[in-house]
């Protein structure tokens, strides 16, 4: 995974990471536990983002399949950016 060095640097430097993608099994390639939200922008995603601690990773999976993403919906993009 090309993004692995960047993800690991953010974690090493004390940050938290929110991934919005389809990564298959990120725990296998990152060798660290990855939290998975049940949705992309709904209540569970918001709770997971708020609970996320430095050094942890949250995956918002399959963002690309959301109609808002494919339509370029500005409100959807703003919601994701707010995380």
Beta strands, then each sheet from edge to edge (+ up, - down):
strand 1: 17-21
strand 2: 34-36
strand 3: 57-61
sheet 1: 1+ 3+ 2+
end
